[in-house]
Amino acid sequence: MADLTGMTHRTAVLNGIKQHWVSAGQGPPVYLLHGFPETWCGWRKQNPYWPSGSP
């Protein structure tokens, strides 16, 4: 399993729908979207490879 250190889980209710997202690192945001029925865990192994602060 990938290292999950430094990942922050957040939730919010938007238009009556509970949303969950995971954030990590610094710099400009990179959005990784998954389809149904997948979850954020599908992207967890890629997180350590994103260079922090890259354009």
N, C-alpha and C positions, 0 to 999 in steps of 0.2 A: 504494500500500500504506500502511496505517496506521503511525504511529510506534510501534515496539515498544520504545522506550526505557523502562526502569524495570520491565519485566516479568521475573519470576523463574520459572524452570521447575523443577519438583520432581517426583520420582518416589518411589514406595514400593510394596512388595509387600504386599498385603493379602489374606489368605485364599488365598495362592498366585497372585494375579492382579496383574500389574504395572500400577499406576495412574500417570497423568501429570496434573499440573495446573499452571496458570499463575496467578500472583498478581501484583497490582500495587496501588499506592496504600496509603492508610491508612483507618482507620475501621472501622465494622461490615462484616462480609463480605457480599458479594452473590454468590450462586451462579448461574452461567449454565451450564445443562446442554445438551448436544447429543445428538442421536440417532445411531445407527449408519447409515451409515458416515462420518458427519461427524467433524471434529476441532475442537480449540479454536480453530483459525484462523477458524472461522465467526463468532466473537465478537470478533475482534481490532479491528475497526473501531469497535465500540461503546465500547471501553475508555476512550478519551480523553473521552467525554461524561459519564461517571459522576462526579458531584460528590464530591470527597473529604470524608469525614466526615459525609455527609448521613444523616439518620435514615431 
